[in-house]
Amino acid sequence: MSKNSSYTILYIGIAVAVGVFIGSFFNFKGKPVNPFSESSQEAKIKRLINYIQYDYVDAVDTDSILDLTIDELLKNLDPHSVYIPKSELANVQETMNGNFTGIGIQFRMIRDTVTVVSVIKGGPSDLAGIKAGDRILMADQDTLYGKKYTSEKVMTHLKSAKPDAIQLLVYRKTDRKTLRFSFNRGTVNLSSVPVYYMIDKQIGFIKIEIFARTTYKEFHKALLELKKQGMQTLILDLRNNTGGFMDIANDIMDDFLTDGKLMVFTKSKSGNIDKSFATSKGDFENGKVYVLINEESASASEIVAGSIQDNDRGTIVGRRSFGKGLVQQEMDLGDGSVVRLTTARYYTPTGRSIQKPYDHGNEDYFDDSEMRATNGELLYKDSIPVVDSLKYKTPKGKIVYGGGGIIPDVFVPIDTTFFYHGFLISDINELVFEHVDSNRKTYSGMTFDQFNKTFDAQILINQYLQNKETKFHNKDASLDRMKWYLKALVAREIYGDLGFYKVYQENDQMILKVLELEQN
């Protein structure tokens, strides 16, 4: 028997054993495992691992084999039951908790140099005086330039598990000076609501990128501030929002729905049903609501959209959402790693399951967006698949469908004007950064309104096309759209997310559709 065949049999054997072992930790009532009551299955897996460690013919890292085996085991359950090893758990938790310990910058590797793209407001770097455009040459005694480091490698020098001290050697291009900074790392807050503002005197806009622990607090602050400014209609942007904590999503839904309205319910394998109802605390129960979704809106963002749709509370605008309606419970495996195991399914108030099928394997499941592009669904509403047996009615009689994502009330096709003409986002981002980096003194005294009225991206178009062989089916329209997009990216570099969205909304097809609906 070959060595590879031996390893294959070994993996299969461990997979079966580990399945039994993991099963001993899964208790849906949340009861702790008793470490002193060992079943015959647990004893069996322990013996197997001991045999491999001490008697197997080759040296084997049993920890890595277990990681691989757990991964393979979970892949055979469903696409969203996942194993998170100890080495990755901290990074995953940072995003969901809404903060981390570090220096508080966003950076990009430009010609082998760590270049600060933006400084997080109120973070340690901001307070120390670090500015966008600064090149970080050294962190403590470690040289960071000229090393071809990955971003992950750079992060090991800048982040820390605790707020300890760091010394940076920085080159500031605008002043042509080398500067030294010494300060403590600290808590850096990650915003999951990057922008909110009034589009006009009555219509407000709030963007939610993920449902993290801090999201409701950020959202509620934005909601109250926009109400003070006269908001009567809200556009809630959940495009590309992949989900997060369901209890946070419930808090947000509660602001829109009146007391007693069913928001969402879950059902477990045993048939246990857990319902969530709105309370009397809602702060936007009467204003008009539009929810923007697309093919990357998933999980909790779909539940929010589905709840608002099923309760006849607002209008869903965009394209069919991703289709994830499975509930994961995080379970500690005892060594710092966790498994997020699917324990139930989500249902919208009318009883719809939004989970799309996954019986053809994980690869097809996650490649679904590509299939939507080829079958025309992203361009034509009539191409969206519906199943008559999964038809439901809202209280006001509107027909809605289950079986795979939220189908919008108002369909908006994907914008293909320039995105399918070979424009490389990485090239564009670098082009935009270098333009802003070379003109920081010019832009430093310019207000957003001045920029918005005077900036012309034609110079960037010329630079981009100089060495590109790009073909257009409608050159004038494509270049106009490209200029608009480049202008939005330049605005982001100078004025942050608010600048980007204020420029982007001028040709954002979904927002334009909402404005059209408001006029009718």
C-alpha positions in Angstrom: 0.0 0.0 0.0 1.3 3.5 -0.9 2.1 6.1 1.7 -0.7 8.4 0.3 -3.2 5.5 0.6 -2.2 5.0 4.2 -2.8 8.6 5.0 -6.2 8.5 3.2 -7.3 5.5 5.4 -5.9 7.3 8.4 -7.9 10.5 7.7 -11.1 8.5 7.2 -10.6 6.6 10.4 -9.9 9.8 12.4 -12.9 11.5 10.7 -15.3 8.8 12.0 -13.7 8.9 15.4 -13.6 12.7 15.6 -17.2 12.8 14.6 -18.1 10.8 17.7 -15.8 12.9 19.8 -17.2 16.2 18.6 -20.7 14.9 19.0 -20.1 14.5 22.8 -19.6 18.3 23.0 -22.8 19.3 21.1 -25.7 19.9 23.5 -28.4 22.1 22.2 -29.6 23.0 25.7 -26.2 24.5 26.4 -25.3 22.1 29.2 -21.6 21.7 30.0 -19.9 18.4 29.1 -18.9 16.4 32.2 -15.2 15.8 31.9 -15.4 12.9 34.4 -18.0 10.8 32.6 -16.1 9.2 29.7 -18.1 7.2 27.2 -16.7 4.2 25.3 -16.6 6.4 22.1 -14.5 9.0 23.9 -12.1 6.4 25.2 -11.9 5.0 21.7 -10.8 8.2 20.1 -8.2 8.9 22.8 -6.7 5.4 22.3 -6.5 6.0 18.5 -4.7 9.3 18.9 -2.3 7.8 21.4 -1.6 4.9 18.9 -0.9 7.5 16.1 1.3 9.6 18.4 3.4 6.7 19.8 3.2 3.8 17.4 2.5 5.1 13.9 5.4 4.5 11.5 5.9 8.2 10.6 5.9 11.3 12.7 2.5 12.9 12.5 1.2 16.2 13.8 -2.1 15.0 15.2 -3.3 18.5 15.9 -3.1 19.5 12.2 -4.8 16.2 11.2 -7.6 16.8 13.6 -8.1 20.3 12.2 -8.3 19.0 8.7 -10.6 16.1 9.7 -13.0 18.4 11.5 -13.1 20.7 8.5 -13.9 17.8 6.2 -16.5 16.4 8.6 -18.3 19.8 8.8 -18.3 20.2 5.0 -20.5 17.2 4.8 -23.1 18.7 7.0 -24.0 22.1 5.4 -22.1 25.0 4.0 -22.3 27.1 7.2 -21.2 24.7 9.9 -17.5 25.7 10.3 -14.5 25.0 12.4 -12.4 27.9 13.6 -9.0 27.0 15.0 -7.5 28.8 17.9 -5.1 30.6 15.6 -7.9 32.3 13.7 -10.5 32.8 16.4 -9.2 36.2 17.6 -9.4 37.7 14.1 -12.9 36.4 13.6 -14.0 37.8 17.0 -12.5 41.2 16.3 -14.8 41.9 13.4 -17.9 40.6 15.3 -17.1 42.4 18.6 -16.5 45.7 16.8 -13.0 46.5 18.2 -9.4 45.3 18.4 -6.1 46.3 20.1 -3.8 48.0 17.6 -2.6 51.3 16.3 -5.7 52.2 14.3 -4.8 52.6 10.6 -5.7 51.2 7.3 -2.7 50.6 5.1 -1.7 49.3 1.7 1.6 47.9 0.5 2.8 50.2 -2.2 6.1 49.2 -3.8 7.2 47.2 -0.8 6.4 50.0 1.7 3.7 50.1 4.3 1.7 53.2 3.3 -1.1 54.6 5.5 -4.3 54.9 3.5 -6.4 56.3 6.3 -6.2 56.8 10.1 -9.2 55.6 12.2 -10.6 58.7 14.0 -9.9 58.7 17.7 -7.6 55.7 17.5 -4.0 55.6 18.9 -2.4 56.7 15.6 -4.8 59.6 15.1 -4.0 60.8 18.6 -0.3 60.4 18.1 -0.3 62.4 14.8 0.0 59.8 12.1 -1.5 61.0 8.8 -2.8 59.4 5.6 0.1 59.1 3.2 2.7 58.4 5.8 5.1 55.5 5.0 5.9 53.3 8.0 9.6 52.4 7.7 10.1 50.6 11.0 8.0 49.3 13.9 10.2 49.1 17.1 13.4 47.5 15.8 11.8 45.8 12.8 12.3 47.1 9.3 9.1 47.0 7.3 10.1 48.4 3.9 11.7 46.5 1.1 10.8 43.1 2.6 7.8 42.2 0.3 5.8 41.5 3.4 2.2 40.4 3.1 -0.4 42.5 4.9 -0.8 39.6 7.4 2.9 39.8 8.2 2.8 43.6 8.7 -0.2 43.2 11.1 1.9 41.0 13.4 4.2 44.0 14.0 1.4 46.6 14.4 -1.3 44.7 16.4 -1.1 43.2 19.9 -3.2 41.4 22.4 -2.6 44.2 24.9 -2.2 48.0 24.8 1.6 47.9 25.0 4.0 50.5 23.6 5.2 50.8 20.0 7.7 53.1 18.3 7.3 53.9 14.6 9.8 55.5 12.1 7.7 57.3 9.5 8.5 59.1 6.3 6.0 61.9 5.5 6.1 62.6 1.8 4.2 65.9 1.9 7.0 67.4 4.2 9.8 65.2 3.0 10.7 64.4 6.6 11.4 61.3 8.6 9.5 61.4 11.9 9.5 59.2 15.0 6.4 58.4 17.0 6.2 56.6 20.3 2.7 55.7 21.8 0.7 52.9 23.2 -1.5 50.6 21.2 -5.1 50.8 22.3 -8.7 49.8 21.6 -9.6 50.6 18.0 -13.3 50.7 17.3 -14.5 49.3 14.0 -17.6 50.9 12.6 -20.3 48.7 11.1 -22.3 51.7 10.2 -19.8 53.6 8.1 -22.0 56.4 6.9 -25.4 58.0 7.4 -26.7 61.3 6.0 -29.7 63.1 4.5 -30.1 62.7 0.8 -32.6 65.6 0.7 -34.8 67.3 3.3 -36.9 64.3 4.0 -35.0 61.2 2.9 -32.2 59.7 5.1 -29.7 57.1 4.3 -28.0 54.5 6.6 -25.5 51.9 5.5 -25.0 48.8 7.6 -22.0 46.6 6.6 -22.4 43.8 9.2 -24.4 43.0 12.4 -21.7 43.2 15.0 -22.0 43.7 18.7 -21.8 47.5 18.4 -24.1 47.8 15.4 -27.4 48.6 17.1 -25.8 51.4 19.1 -24.3 52.9 16.0 -27.6 52.4 14.0 -29.8 53.9 16.7 -27.5 57.0 17.0 -27.7 57.5 13.3 -31.5 57.0 13.2 -32.1 59.6 16.0 -29.7 62.1 14.4 -31.4 61.8 11.0 -34.9 62.2 12.6 -33.7 65.4 14.2 -32.8 66.6 10.7 -36.3 66.0 9.5 -36.1 62.4 8.1 -39.5 61.1 7.0 -38.2 58.3 4.8 -35.3 56.0 5.4 -33.2 54.1 2.9 -31.5 51.2 4.8 -28.6 49.9 2.7 -27.9 46.2 3.4 -26.1 45.5 0.2 -23.1 43.2 0.6 -24.0 42.7 4.3 -23.2 39.1 5.1 -25.0 39.0 8.4 -23.9 38.6 12.0 -25.6 38.5 15.4 -29.3 37.9 15.0 -30.2 39.5 18.3 -28.7 42.8 17.0 -30.7 42.5 13.8 -33.8 42.0 16.0 -33.1 45.2 17.9 -32.9 47.0 14.6 -36.2 45.5 13.3 -37.8 46.5 16.6 -37.3 50.1 15.7 -39.5 49.7 12.6 -42.2 47.3 13.8 -45.0 48.0 16.2 -45.5 46.2 19.5 -46.3 42.5 19.2 -45.4 42.0 15.5 -43.6 38.8 14.8 -40.1 39.5 13.5 -38.5 36.1 12.9 -38.8 32.5 14.3 -36.4 29.6 14.3 -37.2 25.9 14.3 -34.8 23.1 15.5 -34.5 19.5 14.4 -36.7 18.5 17.4 -39.4 20.9 16.3 -38.8 23.5 19.0 -39.9 26.9 17.8 -38.5 30.2 19.1 -40.3 33.4 18.1 -39.1 36.9 18.4 -41.6 39.8 18.6 -41.3 43.5 18.4 -41.7 45.6 21.5 -43.1 49.0 22.2 -39.7 50.7 22.0 -39.5 51.4 18.3 -38.2 54.8 17.2 -39.2 54.7 13.5 -42.5 52.8 13.4 -44.3 55.3 11.2 -41.8 56.6 8.6 -41.4 55.1 5.2 -38.7 52.4 4.8 -36.8 51.2 1.7 -34.3 48.3 2.2 -31.6 47.9 -0.5 -30.3 44.3 -1.0 -28.3 42.4 -3.6 -26.9 38.9 -4.2 -24.3 39.3 -1.4 -26.8 40.3 1.3 -27.0 37.2 3.5 -28.3 35.8 6.8 -29.3 38.5 9.3 -29.6 41.1 6.6 -32.0 38.8 4.7 -34.1 38.3 7.9 -34.4 42.1 8.3 -35.5 42.5 4.7 -37.8 39.6 4.9 -39.4 40.7 8.2 -40.0 44.2 6.8 -41.5 42.7 3.6 -43.7 40.1 5.4 -45.1 42.7 7.8 -45.9 45.1 4.8 -43.7 47.6 6.6 -41.5 48.8 3.7 -40.3 48.2 0.2 -37.4 45.9 -0.7 -35.4 47.2 -3.6 -32.6 45.5 -5.5 -31.8 41.9 -6.5 -32.5 38.5 -4.9 -30.4 38.0 -1.7 -27.9 35.2 -1.1 -30.2 32.7 0.6 -28.8 31.8 4.0 -31.4 30.9 6.5 -29.4 28.5 8.9 -28.8 29.3 12.6 -25.3 28.6 13.9 -24.4 28.1 17.5 -20.8 28.6 18.6 -19.4 25.7 20.7 -16.1 25.6 22.5 -14.0 22.6 21.8 -11.8 23.0 24.9 -8.5 24.0 23.3 -9.2 27.6 22.3 -10.9 26.5 19.0 -14.6 26.6 18.3 -17.1 25.0 16.0 -20.1 27.0 14.7 -22.7 24.3 14.2 -26.0 24.7 12.4 -28.7 24.0 15.0 -31.9 25.4 13.5 -33.4 27.3 10.5 -34.7 30.9 10.3 -38.2 31.6 9.1 -39.7 35.0 8.2 -43.0 36.0 9.7 -45.1 34.4 6.9 -43.3 31.1 7.5 -40.8 31.3 4.6 -37.4 29.6 4.8 -35.0 31.7 2.9 -32.3 29.0 2.8 -31.3 28.0 -0.8 -30.6 24.3 -1.6 -27.1 23.0 -0.8 -27.6 19.3 -1.9 -25.1 19.7 -4.8 -22.2 20.5 -2.5 -20.5 23.5 -1.1 -18.6 24.5 -4.3 -21.8 24.9 -6.3 -23.5 26.5 -3.3 -20.9 29.3 -3.1 -20.6 29.6 -6.9 -24.3 30.5 -7.1 -23.6 34.1 -7.8 -21.7 33.1 -11.0 -24.7 31.0 -12.1 -27.0 34.0 -11.5 -24.8 36.1 -13.8 -24.9 33.5 -16.6 -28.6 32.7 -16.4 -29.6 36.4 -16.6 -31.0 36.7 -13.1 -28.8 39.8 -12.3 -30.2 41.5 -15.4 -33.8 40.4 -15.6 -36.4 39.9 -12.9 -38.2 37.3 -15.0 -35.1 35.1 -14.7 -35.4 34.8 -10.9 -36.4 31.2 -10.1 -39.6 30.8 -8.0 -41.4 27.7 -6.8 -45.2 27.9 -6.6 -45.3 25.5 -3.7 -43.2 28.0 -1.7 -45.6 30.9 -2.3 -46.8 32.9 0.7 -49.0 36.0 1.3 -48.4 38.9 3.5 -51.2 40.4 5.6 -52.0 42.8 2.8 -52.0 40.1 0.2 -48.6 40.6 -1.4 -47.2 37.4 -2.8 -43.7 36.4 -1.5 -41.6 33.3 -2.1 -39.4 31.1 0.0 -36.8 28.6 -1.0 -33.8 30.8 -1.7 -33.2 34.4 -0.6 -35.5 37.4 -0.5 -36.9 38.5 -3.9 -37.2 42.3 -3.9 -40.5 44.1 -4.4 -38.7 46.4 -6.9 -36.0 44.8 -9.1 -32.9 46.8 -10.1 -30.5 45.1 -12.5 -26.8 45.1 -12.0 -24.9 47.9 -13.6 -22.8 46.5 -16.5 -21.9 49.8 -18.1 -18.2 49.6 -17.2 -17.7 46.8 -14.7 -17.4 44.2 -17.5 -14.8 46.0 -19.6 -11.6 44.8 -18.0 -11.1 47.5 -15.4 -9.0 46.1 -12.7 -10.1 47.3 -9.2 -6.6 46.9 -7.8 -5.1 49.0 -10.6 -7.8 51.7 -10.1 -7.3 51.8 -6.3 -3.5 52.3 -6.7 -4.1 55.0 -9.4 -6.5 56.9 -7.1 -4.2 56.7 -4.1 -1.2 57.9 -6.0 -3.2 60.9 -7.4 -4.4 61.9 -4.0 -1.0 61.3 -2.4 0.6 63.6 -4.9 -1.9 66.4 -4.4 -2.6 66.3 -0.6 -1.7 69.9 -0.1 -4.1 71.0 -2.8 -7.0 69.0 -1.4 -6.3 69.8 2.3 -8.0 73.1 2.2 -10.9 72.1 -0.1 -14.4 71.5 1.2 -16.4 68.5 -0.1 -18.8 70.8 -2.0 -15.9 72.6 -3.7 -14.4 69.2 -4.7 -17.8 67.9 -5.9 -18.3 70.9 -8.1 -14.8 71.1 -9.6 -13.2 67.7 -9.7 -12.9 66.1 -13.1 -11.6 62.5 -13.3 -10.6 62.7 -16.9 -6.9 63.0 -16.0 -7.2 59.6 -14.2 -9.0 58.1 -17.1 -6.2 59.2 -19.4 -3.6 57.7 -17.1 -5.5 54.4 -16.8 -6.1 54.0 -20.5 -2.5 55.0 -21.5 -1.2 51.4 -21.2 -4.5 49.5 -21.4 -6.2 47.8 -24.3 -9.7 48.2 -23.2 -12.7 47.7 -25.5 -16.1 49.3 -25.0 -19.4 48.5 -26.5 -20.6 52.0 -25.7 -17.4 54.1 -25.1 -19.0 57.4 -24.1 -21.4 55.9 -21.6 -18.7 53.6 -20.2 -16.2 56.4 -19.7 -18.8 58.7 -18.1 -19.6 56.0 -15.6 -15.9 55.3 -15.0 -15.3 59.0 -14.4 -18.1 59.0 -11.8 -16.7 55.9 -10.1 -13.2 57.3 -10.0 -14.5 60.6 -8.6 -16.2 58.6 -5.8 -13.0 56.8 -5.0 -11.0 60.0 -4.9 -13.6 61.5 -2.5 -13.2 58.5 -0.2 -9.5 59.0 0.0 -10.0 62.7 1.0 -13.3 62.8 2.9 -13.8 59.2 4.0 -16.9 57.0 3.4 -19.2 60.0 3.6 -17.5 61.6 0.6 -17.6 58.3 -1.3 -21.3 57.7 -0.8 -22.3 61.3 -1.5 -20.6 61.1 -4.9 -21.7 57.5 -5.6 -25.4 58.2 -4.9 -25.6 60.5 -7.9 -25.5 57.4 -10.2 -26.4 54.7 -7.7 -29.2 52.9 -9.6 -30.9 51.6 -6.5 -31.0 55.0 -4.8 -32.2 56.6 -8.0 -35.0 54.0 -8.2 -36.1 54.9 -4.6 -36.1 58.6 -5.6 -38.2 57.7 -8.6 -40.7 55.7 -6.4 -40.9 58.7 -4.0 -41.9 61.0 -6.8 -44.7 58.8 -8.0 
